[in-house]
Amino acid sequence: MNLNERLNEDMKALMKSGDKFALGVVRMLRSAVKNAEIDARKTLGDEEVLDILTREVKQRRDALQEFEKAGRDDLADQAKAELEVIQRYMPQPLTEEELAKIVEETISEVGAASKAEMGKVMSALMPKVKGRADGKQVNAAVQRLLV
């Protein structure tokens, strides 16, 4: 079952269960996917749906940071809850060790020797960790391993 079908099935199950909050979040995700499909004029595959989910996760994390900075605990709690629902559809995140191993392999594939070649490493690395690691986390790992 692809991500799009899973969102549809989960929405039906949530309607029956009465979990209005999770239902609202899933509807929002389906709406974002549908809008992207309309823009692209095609049915999206798992890769494109994952891109949309990744963007939604990033938006929630940024909002959460701002809400906490502003002392808005009510909105921060809502953003956390939305983030938890969206995370159900994301692939399993990489551990620090797994990420370090992938970064090391990519550095040797690309043949990078210094931080000046960081862009080359990042462009080769990001498709490998798509949806499984945050860009900031990947950037930090690359900087640690490039001298």
DSSP file (Angstrom, degrees, kcal/mol; ACC not computed):
  #  RESIDUE AA STRUCTURE BP1 BP2  ACC     N-H-->O    O-->H-N    N-H-->O    O-->H-N    TCO  KAPPA ALPHA  PHI   PSI    X-CA   Y-CA   Z-CA
    1    1 A M              0   0    0      0, 0.0     2,-0.1     0, 0.0     0, 0.0   0.000 360.0 360.0 360.0 127.4    0.0    0.0    0.0
    2    2 A N     >  -     0   0    0      1,-0.1     4,-2.4     4,-0.0     5,-0.2  -0.301 360.0-100.3 -81.7 172.4    1.5    3.3   -1.0
    3    3 A L  H  > S+     0   0    0      1,-0.2     4,-2.5     2,-0.2     5,-0.2   0.872 120.7  53.8 -60.9 -39.9    1.4    6.4    1.2
    4    4 A N  H  > S+     0   0    0      1,-0.2     4,-1.9     2,-0.2    -1,-0.2   0.931 111.7  44.7 -62.5 -45.8   -1.5    8.0   -0.6
    5    5 A E  H  > S+     0   0    0      1,-0.2     4,-2.8     2,-0.2     5,-0.2   0.887 111.4  54.4 -64.2 -38.9   -3.7    4.9   -0.1
    6    6 A R  H  X S+     0   0    0     -4,-2.4     4,-2.7     1,-0.2     5,-0.2   0.901 106.7  50.8 -63.6 -40.6   -2.6    4.7    3.5
    7    7 A L  H  X S+     0   0    0     -4,-2.5     4,-2.1     2,-0.2    -1,-0.2   0.920 112.1  47.8 -61.6 -43.1   -3.7    8.3    4.1
    8    8 A N  H  X S+     0   0    0     -4,-1.9     4,-1.9     2,-0.2    -2,-0.2   0.927 113.8  46.1 -63.8 -45.5   -7.1    7.5    2.6
    9    9 A E  H  X S+     0   0    0     -4,-2.8     4,-2.3     1,-0.2    -2,-0.2   0.911 113.2  49.6 -64.7 -42.6   -7.5    4.3    4.6
   10   10 A D  H  X S+     0   0    0     -4,-2.7     4,-2.7    -5,-0.2    -1,-0.2   0.872 107.3  55.3 -65.0 -36.0   -6.4    5.9    7.8
   11   11 A M  H  X S+     0   0    0     -4,-2.1     4,-2.1    -5,-0.2    -1,-0.2   0.926 108.8  47.7 -62.8 -43.0   -8.8    8.8    7.2
   12   12 A K  H  X S+     0   0    0     -4,-1.9     4,-1.7     1,-0.2    -2,-0.2   0.925 113.0  48.1 -62.3 -44.1  -11.7    6.3    6.9
   13   13 A A  H  X S+     0   0    0     -4,-2.3     4,-2.1     1,-0.2    -2,-0.2   0.892 111.0  50.8 -64.5 -39.2  -10.6    4.5   10.1
   14   14 A L  H  X>S+     0   0    0     -4,-2.7     4,-1.9     2,-0.2     5,-0.8   0.848 105.8  55.7 -68.6 -33.5  -10.3    7.8   12.0
   15   15 A M  H  <5S+     0   0    0     -4,-2.1    -1,-0.2     1,-0.2    -2,-0.2   0.909 111.9  43.9 -61.8 -41.1  -13.8    8.9   10.9
   16   16 A K  H  <5S+     0   0    0     -4,-1.7    -2,-0.2     1,-0.2    -1,-0.2   0.863 114.0  49.6 -71.8 -36.0  -15.1    5.6   12.4
   17   17 A S  H  <5S-     0   0    0     -4,-2.1    -2,-0.2    -5,-0.1    -1,-0.2   0.771 102.6-129.7 -77.6 -25.3  -13.1    5.9   15.6
   18   18 A G  T  <5 +     0   0    0     -4,-1.9     2,-1.7     1,-0.2     3,-0.2   0.598  54.1 148.3  87.7  11.4  -14.0    9.5   16.3
   19   19 A D     >< +     0   0    0     -5,-0.8     4,-2.2     1,-0.2    -1,-0.2  -0.617  20.2 178.1 -79.1  88.1  -10.5   10.9   16.8
   20   20 A K  H  > S+     0   0    0     -2,-1.7     4,-2.2     1,-0.2    -1,-0.2   0.836  71.7  53.6 -66.7 -35.0  -11.3   14.3   15.4
   21   21 A F  H  > S+     0   0    0      2,-0.2     4,-1.9     1,-0.2    -1,-0.2   0.972 113.3  41.1 -65.4 -53.1   -7.8   15.8   16.0
   22   22 A A  H  > S+     0   0    0      1,-0.2     4,-2.6     2,-0.2     5,-0.2   0.876 113.5  55.8 -62.2 -37.2   -5.9   13.1   14.1
   23   23 A L  H  X S+     0   0    0     -4,-2.2     4,-2.5     1,-0.2    -1,-0.2   0.914 106.5  50.3 -60.3 -43.3   -8.7   13.1   11.4
   24   24 A G  H  X S+     0   0    0     -4,-2.2     4,-2.0     2,-0.2    -1,-0.2   0.887 111.2  48.2 -62.3 -39.9   -8.1   16.8   10.9
   25   25 A V  H  X S+     0   0    0     -4,-1.9     4,-2.3     2,-0.2    -2,-0.2   0.924 112.3  47.9 -68.1 -43.8   -4.4   16.3   10.5
   26   26 A V  H  X S+     0   0    0     -4,-2.6     4,-2.8     1,-0.2    -2,-0.2   0.895 111.1  51.5 -64.7 -39.4   -4.8   13.5    8.1
   27   27 A R  H  X S+     0   0    0     -4,-2.5     4,-2.4    -5,-0.2    -1,-0.2   0.903 108.8  51.2 -62.4 -39.9   -7.3   15.6    6.1
   28   28 A M  H  X S+     0   0    0     -4,-2.0     4,-2.2     2,-0.2    -2,-0.2   0.910 111.2  48.0 -62.9 -42.0   -4.8   18.4    6.0
   29   29 A L  H  X S+     0   0    0     -4,-2.3     4,-2.3     2,-0.2    -2,-0.2   0.923 111.7  49.1 -64.3 -44.6   -2.1   16.0    4.7
   30   30 A R  H  X S+     0   0    0     -4,-2.8     4,-2.8     1,-0.2    -2,-0.2   0.885 110.1  52.5 -62.5 -37.8   -4.5   14.6    2.0
   31   31 A S  H  X S+     0   0    0     -4,-2.4     4,-2.6     2,-0.2    -1,-0.2   0.915 108.7  49.3 -64.5 -43.1   -5.4   18.2    1.0
   32   32 A A  H  X S+     0   0    0     -4,-2.2     4,-1.8     2,-0.2    -2,-0.2   0.903 113.6  46.8 -62.6 -40.9   -1.7   19.1    0.6
   33   33 A V  H  X S+     0   0    0     -4,-2.3     4,-2.3     2,-0.2    -2,-0.2   0.924 112.1  50.0 -66.2 -44.4   -1.1   15.9   -1.5
   34   34 A K  H  X S+     0   0    0     -4,-2.8     4,-2.4     1,-0.2    -2,-0.2   0.902 109.5  51.2 -62.7 -41.8   -4.2   16.6   -3.6
   35   35 A N  H  X S+     0   0    0     -4,-2.6     4,-2.3     1,-0.2    -1,-0.2   0.901 110.4  49.2 -62.3 -40.3   -3.1   20.2   -4.3
   36   36 A A  H  X S+     0   0    0     -4,-1.8     4,-2.5     2,-0.2    -2,-0.2   0.879 110.0  51.7 -66.2 -37.3    0.3   19.0   -5.4
   37   37 A E  H  X>S+     0   0    0     -4,-2.3     4,-1.5     2,-0.2     5,-1.3   0.900 109.7  49.2 -65.4 -39.7   -1.4   16.4   -7.7
   38   38 A I  H  <5S+     0   0    0     -4,-2.4    -2,-0.2     2,-0.2    -1,-0.2   0.921 112.6  47.6 -64.7 -43.4   -3.5   19.1   -9.2
   39   39 A D  H  <5S+     0   0    0     -4,-2.3    -2,-0.2     1,-0.2    -1,-0.2   0.897 118.5  40.3 -63.1 -40.7   -0.5   21.3   -9.7
   40   40 A A  H  <5S-     0   0    0     -4,-2.5    -1,-0.2     2,-0.2    -2,-0.2   0.638 100.9-136.7 -83.3 -15.0    1.5   18.4  -11.3
   41   41 A R  T  <5S+     0   0    0     -4,-1.5     2,-0.3     1,-0.2    -3,-0.2   0.866  73.1  80.5  57.5  39.6   -1.5   17.2  -13.2
   42   42 A K  S   <S-     0   0    0     -5,-1.3     2,-0.4    -6,-0.2    -2,-0.2  -0.974  90.6 -88.8-160.0 164.0   -0.7   13.6  -12.3
   43   43 A T        -     0   0    0     -2,-0.3     2,-0.2    -3,-0.1    -9,-0.0  -0.669  49.8-124.3 -78.5 132.3   -1.1   11.1   -9.4
   44   44 A L        -     0   0    0     -2,-0.4   -40,-0.2   -11,-0.1     2,-0.1  -0.506  17.5-139.0 -82.2 145.9    1.9   11.4   -7.1
   45   45 A G     >  -     0   0    0     -2,-0.2     4,-2.3   -42,-0.1     5,-0.2  -0.304  37.9 -87.6 -89.3-179.7    4.1    8.5   -6.2
   46   46 A D  H  > S+     0   0    0      1,-0.2     4,-2.7     2,-0.2     5,-0.2   0.862 125.0  56.7 -59.7 -38.1    5.5    7.7   -2.7
   47   47 A E  H  > S+     0   0    0      2,-0.2     4,-1.8     1,-0.2    -1,-0.2   0.933 110.7  42.8 -60.5 -46.7    8.6    9.8   -3.3
   48   48 A E  H  > S+     0   0    0      2,-0.2     4,-1.8     1,-0.2    -1,-0.2   0.886 114.2  50.4 -69.6 -38.0    6.6   13.0   -4.0
   49   49 A V  H  X S+     0   0    0     -4,-2.3     4,-2.5     1,-0.2    -1,-0.2   0.896 108.9  53.0 -65.1 -38.9    4.2   12.3   -1.2
   50   50 A L  H  X S+     0   0    0     -4,-2.7     4,-2.7    -5,-0.2    -2,-0.2   0.880 105.3  54.8 -63.0 -37.9    7.2   11.8    1.1
   51   51 A D  H  X S+     0   0    0     -4,-1.8     4,-2.1     2,-0.2    -1,-0.2   0.917 109.3  47.5 -59.0 -43.3    8.5   15.2    0.0
   52   52 A I  H  X S+     0   0    0     -4,-1.8     4,-2.2     2,-0.2    -2,-0.2   0.922 112.3  48.3 -65.4 -44.7    5.1   16.8    1.0
   53   53 A L  H  X S+     0   0    0     -4,-2.5     4,-2.4     1,-0.2    -2,-0.2   0.891 110.1  52.5 -63.5 -39.3    5.2   15.0    4.4
   54   54 A T  H  X S+     0   0    0     -4,-2.7     4,-2.4     1,-0.2    -1,-0.2   0.907 109.2  49.8 -62.3 -41.9    8.8   16.1    5.0
   55   55 A R  H  X S+     0   0    0     -4,-2.1     4,-2.3     1,-0.2    -2,-0.2   0.898 110.4  50.1 -63.5 -40.6    7.8   19.7    4.2
   56   56 A E  H  X S+     0   0    0     -4,-2.2     4,-2.2     2,-0.2    -2,-0.2   0.895 110.1  50.2 -65.3 -40.1    4.8   19.5    6.7
   57   57 A V  H  X S+     0   0    0     -4,-2.4     4,-2.5     2,-0.2    -2,-0.2   0.927 110.7  49.6 -62.7 -44.7    7.1   18.1    9.4
   58   58 A K  H  X S+     0   0    0     -4,-2.4     4,-2.5     1,-0.2     5,-0.2   0.908 109.6  51.5 -62.0 -42.3    9.6   20.9    8.8
   59   59 A Q  H  X S+     0   0    0     -4,-2.3     4,-2.5     1,-0.2    -1,-0.2   0.915 111.2  47.7 -60.7 -43.0    6.8   23.5    9.0
   60   60 A R  H  X S+     0   0    0     -4,-2.2     4,-2.8     2,-0.2    -2,-0.2   0.901 111.7  49.7 -66.5 -40.3    5.5   22.0   12.3
   61   61 A R  H  X S+     0   0    0     -4,-2.5     4,-2.2     2,-0.2    -2,-0.2   0.917 112.5  47.1 -65.0 -42.2    9.1   21.9   13.8
   62   62 A D  H  X S+     0   0    0     -4,-2.5     4,-2.1     2,-0.2    -2,-0.2   0.922 114.2  47.4 -63.5 -43.4    9.7   25.6   12.8
   63   63 A A  H  X S+     0   0    0     -4,-2.5     4,-2.9    -5,-0.2     5,-0.2   0.910 109.9  53.4 -63.8 -42.0    6.3   26.6   14.3
   64   64 A L  H  X S+     0   0    0     -4,-2.8     4,-2.4     1,-0.2     5,-0.2   0.910 108.3  50.1 -59.2 -43.6    7.0   24.6   17.4
   65   65 A Q  H  X S+     0   0    0     -4,-2.2     4,-2.1     1,-0.2    -1,-0.2   0.925 113.0  45.9 -60.7 -45.9   10.3   26.5   17.9
   66   66 A E  H  X S+     0   0    0     -4,-2.1     4,-2.0     2,-0.2    -2,-0.2   0.898 112.0  50.9 -66.4 -41.1    8.6   29.8   17.4
   67   67 A F  H  X>S+     0   0    0     -4,-2.9     5,-2.8     1,-0.2     4,-0.6   0.904 111.6  47.5 -64.0 -41.4    5.7   29.0   19.8
   68   68 A E  H ><5S+     0   0    0     -4,-2.4     3,-0.7    -5,-0.2    -1,-0.2   0.893 111.2  51.5 -66.6 -38.4    8.1   27.9   22.5
   69   69 A K  H 3<5S+     0   0    0     -4,-2.1    -1,-0.2     1,-0.2    -2,-0.2   0.867 112.2  46.6 -64.1 -36.3   10.2   31.0   22.0
   70   70 A A  H 3<5S-     0   0    0     -4,-2.0    -1,-0.2    -5,-0.1    -2,-0.2   0.510 114.7-116.8 -85.5  -4.5    7.0   33.2   22.3
   71   71 A G  T <<5 +     0   0    0     -3,-0.7     2,-1.3    -4,-0.6    -3,-0.2   0.744  65.5 144.8  77.7  21.9    5.8   31.3   25.4
   72   72 A R     >< +     0   0    0     -5,-2.8     4,-2.2     1,-0.2    -1,-0.2  -0.659  15.5 168.7 -95.4  80.2    2.7   30.0   23.7
   73   73 A D  H  > S+     0   0    0     -2,-1.3     4,-2.5     1,-0.2    -1,-0.2   0.829  72.1  58.3 -63.7 -33.6    2.4   26.6   25.3
   74   74 A D  H  > S+     0   0    0      2,-0.2     4,-1.6     1,-0.2    -1,-0.2   0.935 111.8  39.9 -63.0 -46.0   -1.1   26.0   24.0
   75   75 A L  H  > S+     0   0    0      2,-0.2     4,-2.4     1,-0.2    -2,-0.2   0.845 113.7  55.2 -72.1 -33.4    0.0   26.3   20.3
   76   76 A A  H  X S+     0   0    0     -4,-2.2     4,-2.3     2,-0.2    -2,-0.2   0.910 107.5  49.9 -64.2 -41.7    3.3   24.5   21.0
   77   77 A D  H  X S+     0   0    0     -4,-2.5     4,-2.3     2,-0.2    -2,-0.2   0.895 110.7  49.6 -63.8 -40.0    1.3   21.5   22.4
   78   78 A Q  H  X S+     0   0    0     -4,-1.6     4,-2.5     2,-0.2    -2,-0.2   0.917 110.6  49.4 -65.2 -42.9   -0.9   21.5   19.3
   79   79 A A  H  X S+     0   0    0     -4,-2.4     4,-2.4     2,-0.2    -2,-0.2   0.892 110.8  50.9 -63.1 -39.5    2.1   21.6   17.0
   80   80 A K  H  X S+     0   0    0     -4,-2.3     4,-2.1     2,-0.2    -1,-0.2   0.921 110.7  48.5 -62.4 -44.0    3.7   18.7   18.9
   81   81 A A  H  X S+     0   0    0     -4,-2.3     4,-1.7     2,-0.2    -2,-0.2   0.902 112.0  48.4 -64.9 -41.1    0.5   16.7   18.6
   82   82 A E  H  X S+     0   0    0     -4,-2.5     4,-2.4     1,-0.2    -1,-0.2   0.907 109.8  53.5 -63.5 -41.3    0.2   17.4   14.8
   83   83 A L  H  X S+     0   0    0     -4,-2.4     4,-2.4     1,-0.2    -2,-0.2   0.891 105.9  53.0 -60.7 -41.2    3.9   16.4   14.5
   84   84 A E  H  X S+     0   0    0     -4,-2.1     4,-0.7     2,-0.2    -1,-0.2   0.897 109.9  47.9 -62.1 -40.9    3.2   13.1   16.2
   85   85 A V  H >< S+     0   0    0     -4,-1.7     3,-0.9     1,-0.2     4,-0.3   0.927 113.3  47.2 -66.5 -44.2    0.4   12.3   13.8
   86   86 A I  H >< S+     0   0    0     -4,-2.4     3,-1.8     1,-0.2     4,-0.4   0.870 102.7  64.1 -65.6 -36.3    2.5   13.2   10.7
   87   87 A Q  H >< S+     0   0    0     -4,-2.4     3,-1.0     1,-0.3    -1,-0.2   0.746  86.9  72.6 -61.2 -23.2    5.4   11.1   12.0
   88   88 A R  T << S+     0   0    0     -3,-0.9    -1,-0.3    -4,-0.7    -2,-0.2   0.791 101.1  44.2 -59.9 -27.2    3.3    8.0   11.7
   89   89 A Y  T <  S+     0   0    0     -3,-1.8    -1,-0.2    -4,-0.3    -2,-0.2   0.468  96.1  93.4 -99.0  -4.3    3.7    8.3    7.9
   90   90 A M  S <  S-     0   0    0     -3,-1.0    42,-0.1    -4,-0.4    41,-0.1  -0.581  83.0-103.4 -88.4 151.8    7.4    9.0    7.8
   91   91 A P        -     0   0    0      0, 0.0    -1,-0.1     0, 0.0    -2,-0.1  -0.272  55.0 -75.1 -66.5 162.7   10.0    6.3    7.4
   92   92 A Q        -     0   0    0      1,-0.1    -5,-0.0     0, 0.0     0, 0.0  -0.387  57.7-116.4 -59.1 126.8   12.0    5.2   10.4
   93   93 A P        -     0   0    0      0, 0.0    40,-0.2     0, 0.0     2,-0.2  -0.296  28.9-106.8 -67.4 152.1   14.5    8.0   11.2
   94   94 A L        -     0   0    0     38,-2.5     2,-0.1    35,-0.1    35,-0.0  -0.501  28.2-127.1 -76.0 144.5   18.2    7.2   11.0
   95   95 A T     >  -     0   0    0     -2,-0.2     4,-2.6     1,-0.1     5,-0.2  -0.413  30.6-103.5 -79.9 168.0   20.3    6.8   14.2
   96   96 A E  H  > S+     0   0    0      1,-0.2     4,-2.5     2,-0.2     5,-0.2   0.893 123.2  50.0 -59.1 -40.3   23.4    8.9   14.6
   97   97 A E  H  > S+     0   0    0      2,-0.2     4,-2.2     1,-0.2    -1,-0.2   0.925 111.1  47.5 -66.6 -45.2   25.5    5.8   13.8
   98   98 A E  H  > S+     0   0    0      1,-0.2     4,-2.3     2,-0.2    -2,-0.2   0.917 113.5  48.6 -61.7 -43.4   23.6    4.9   10.7
   99   99 A L  H  X S+     0   0    0     -4,-2.6     4,-2.7     1,-0.2    -2,-0.2   0.925 110.2  51.0 -63.3 -44.8   23.8    8.5    9.5
  100  100 A A  H  X S+     0   0    0     -4,-2.5     4,-2.6     1,-0.2    -1,-0.2   0.892 110.1  50.6 -60.2 -40.1   27.5    8.7   10.2
  101  101 A K  H  X S+     0   0    0     -4,-2.2     4,-2.3     2,-0.2    -1,-0.2   0.924 111.6  46.7 -64.6 -44.8   28.1    5.5    8.2
  102  102 A I  H  X S+     0   0    0     -4,-2.3     4,-2.3     2,-0.2    -2,-0.2   0.898 112.8  50.5 -64.3 -40.5   26.1    6.8    5.2
  103  103 A V  H  X S+     0   0    0     -4,-2.7     4,-2.6     2,-0.2    -2,-0.2   0.926 110.4  49.3 -63.4 -45.0   28.0   10.1    5.3
  104  104 A E  H  X S+     0   0    0     -4,-2.6     4,-2.1     1,-0.2    -2,-0.2   0.920 112.0  48.5 -60.4 -44.2   31.3    8.3    5.4
  105  105 A E  H  X S+     0   0    0     -4,-2.3     4,-2.2     1,-0.2    -1,-0.2   0.908 112.6  48.2 -62.0 -42.4   30.4    6.2    2.4
  106  106 A T  H  X S+     0   0    0     -4,-2.3     4,-2.6     2,-0.2     5,-0.3   0.889 108.7  53.5 -67.8 -39.0   29.2    9.2    0.5
  107  107 A I  H  X>S+     0   0    0     -4,-2.6     4,-1.9     1,-0.2     5,-1.5   0.918 112.2  44.7 -61.3 -43.1   32.3   11.2    1.2
  108  108 A S  H  <5S+     0   0    0     -4,-2.1    -2,-0.2     2,-0.2    -1,-0.2   0.867 112.4  52.3 -70.9 -34.5   34.5    8.3   -0.1
  109  109 A E  H  <5S+     0   0    0     -4,-2.2    -2,-0.2     1,-0.2    -1,-0.2   0.928 116.4  39.2 -62.0 -45.7   32.2    7.9   -3.2
  110  110 A V  H  <5S-     0   0    0     -4,-2.6    -2,-0.2    -5,-0.1    -1,-0.2   0.777 105.2-131.2 -77.0 -27.6   32.5   11.6   -4.0
  111  111 A G  T  <5 +     0   0    0     -4,-1.9     2,-0.2    -5,-0.3    -3,-0.2   0.786  42.1 170.2  80.5  28.8   36.1   11.7   -3.1
  112  112 A A      < +     0   0    0     -5,-1.5    -1,-0.2    -6,-0.2     3,-0.1  -0.501  16.0 173.0 -75.8 141.1   35.8   14.8   -0.9
  113  113 A A        +     0   0    0     -2,-0.2    34,-0.4     1,-0.2     2,-0.3   0.550  59.5  27.1-122.9 -16.1   38.8   15.8    1.1
  114  114 A S  S >  S-     0   0    0     33,-0.2     3,-1.6    32,-0.1    -1,-0.2  -0.899  82.8 -99.3-143.8 171.3   37.9   19.1    2.6
  115  115 A K  G >  S+     0   0    0     -2,-0.3     3,-1.6     1,-0.3     4,-0.2   0.697 112.6  75.2 -65.8 -18.1   35.0   21.3    3.7
  116  116 A A  G 3  S+     0   0    0      1,-0.3     3,-0.3     2,-0.1    -1,-0.3   0.765  95.6  50.1 -64.0 -23.8   35.3   23.2    0.4
  117  117 A E  G <> S+     0   0    0     -3,-1.6     4,-1.7     1,-0.2     3,-0.3   0.135  76.1 111.7 -99.9  19.2   33.7   20.1   -1.2
  118  118 A M  H <> S+     0   0    0     -3,-1.6     4,-2.9     1,-0.2     5,-0.2   0.865  71.7  57.3 -61.9 -38.4   30.8   20.0    1.2
  119  119 A G  H  > S+     0   0    0     -3,-0.3     4,-2.4    -4,-0.2    -1,-0.2   0.888 105.5  50.8 -60.9 -39.8   28.2   21.0   -1.4
  120  120 A K  H  > S+     0   0    0     -3,-0.3     4,-1.4     2,-0.2    -1,-0.2   0.899 112.6  46.5 -64.4 -41.6   29.2   18.1   -3.6
  121  121 A V  H  X S+     0   0    0     -4,-1.7     4,-2.1     2,-0.2    -2,-0.2   0.932 112.3  50.0 -66.9 -46.2   28.8   15.7   -0.6
  122  122 A M  H  X S+     0   0    0     -4,-2.9     4,-2.7     1,-0.2    -2,-0.2   0.900 108.6  52.0 -61.8 -42.0   25.5   17.2    0.5
  123  123 A S  H  < S+     0   0    0     -4,-2.4    -1,-0.2     1,-0.2    -2,-0.2   0.853 115.4  41.7 -66.3 -32.7   24.0   16.9   -3.1
  124  124 A A  H  < S+     0   0    0     -4,-1.4     4,-0.4    -5,-0.2    -1,-0.2   0.786 118.8  47.0 -79.4 -28.2   25.0   13.3   -3.3
  125  125 A L  H >X S+     0   0    0     -4,-2.1     4,-1.2     1,-0.1     3,-1.0   0.870  95.4  68.2 -84.3 -40.3   23.9   12.5    0.3
  126  126 A M  H 3X S+     0   0    0     -4,-2.7     4,-0.5     1,-0.3     3,-0.4   0.852  96.9  52.9 -58.0 -40.4   20.5   14.1    0.6
  127  127 A P  H 34 S+     0   0    0      0, 0.0     3,-0.5     0, 0.0    -1,-0.3   0.843 107.4  54.9 -62.9 -28.6   18.6   11.8   -1.8
  128  128 A K  H <4 S+     0   0    0     -3,-1.0    -2,-0.2    -4,-0.4    -3,-0.1   0.808 116.9  34.0 -72.1 -29.8   20.0    8.8    0.3
  129  129 A V  H >X S+     0   0    0     -4,-1.2     3,-2.4    -3,-0.4     4,-1.2   0.228  82.3 151.9-110.6  12.7   18.6   10.1    3.6
  130  130 A K  T 3< S-     0   0    0     -4,-0.5     4,-0.1    -3,-0.5   -79,-0.0  -0.193  77.1  -3.3 -51.6 123.4   15.4   11.7    2.2
  131  131 A G  T 34 S+     0   0    0      2,-0.4    -1,-0.3     1,-0.1     3,-0.1   0.346 122.8  78.0  77.7  -7.4   12.7   11.7    4.9
  132  132 A R  T <4 S+     0   0    0     -3,-2.4   -38,-2.5     1,-0.3     2,-0.3   0.560  97.1  30.0-110.0 -11.8   14.9    9.8    7.3
  133  133 A A  S  < S-     0   0    0     -4,-1.2    -2,-0.4   -40,-0.2    -1,-0.3  -0.994  79.9-113.5-149.4 142.9   17.1   12.6    8.6
  134  134 A D     >  -     0   0    0     -2,-0.3     4,-2.3     1,-0.1     5,-0.2  -0.467  27.5-123.0 -73.1 144.0   16.8   16.4    9.1
  135  135 A G  H  > S+     0   0    0      1,-0.2     4,-2.6     2,-0.2     5,-0.2   0.857 112.4  52.4 -57.0 -38.8   18.9   18.6    6.8
  136  136 A K  H  > S+     0   0    0      2,-0.2     4,-2.3     1,-0.2    -1,-0.2   0.901 109.5  49.4 -64.6 -40.7   20.5   20.3    9.8
  137  137 A Q  H  > S+     0   0    0      2,-0.2     4,-2.0     1,-0.2    -2,-0.2   0.903 112.5  47.1 -64.9 -42.8   21.4   16.9   11.3
  138  138 A V  H  X S+     0   0    0     -4,-2.3     4,-2.4     2,-0.2    -2,-0.2   0.921 111.0  52.1 -64.6 -44.6   23.0   15.8    8.0
  139  139 A N  H  X S+     0   0    0     -4,-2.6     4,-2.4     1,-0.2    -2,-0.2   0.916 109.7  49.0 -58.3 -45.5   24.9   19.1    7.6
  140  140 A A  H  X S+     0   0    0     -4,-2.3     4,-2.0     1,-0.2    -1,-0.2   0.891 110.8  50.4 -63.3 -39.7   26.3   18.7   11.1
  141  141 A A  H  X S+     0   0    0     -4,-2.0     4,-1.7     2,-0.2    -1,-0.2   0.898 110.9  48.9 -66.3 -39.9   27.4   15.1   10.4
  142  142 A V  H  X S+     0   0    0     -4,-2.4     4,-2.1     1,-0.2    -2,-0.2   0.919 110.8  50.4 -65.5 -43.3   29.1   16.1    7.2
  143  143 A Q  H  < S+     0   0    0     -4,-2.4    -1,-0.2     1,-0.2    -2,-0.2   0.881 109.3  51.8 -63.5 -37.4   30.9   19.0    8.9
  144  144 A R  H  < S+     0   0    0     -4,-2.0    -1,-0.2     1,-0.2    -2,-0.2   0.887 115.2  41.0 -64.4 -38.3   32.1   16.6   11.7
  145  145 A L  H  < S+     0   0    0     -4,-1.7     2,-0.5    -5,-0.1    -2,-0.2   0.695 102.2  74.8 -90.2 -18.9   33.5   14.1    9.2
  146  146 A L     <        0   0    0     -4,-2.1   -32,-0.1    -5,-0.1   -31,-0.1  -0.814 360.0 360.0 -92.5 131.9   35.1   16.5    6.7
  147  147 A V              0   0    0     -2,-0.5   -33,-0.2   -34,-0.4    -1,-0.1   0.420 360.0 360.0-102.3 360.0   38.3   18.1    7.9
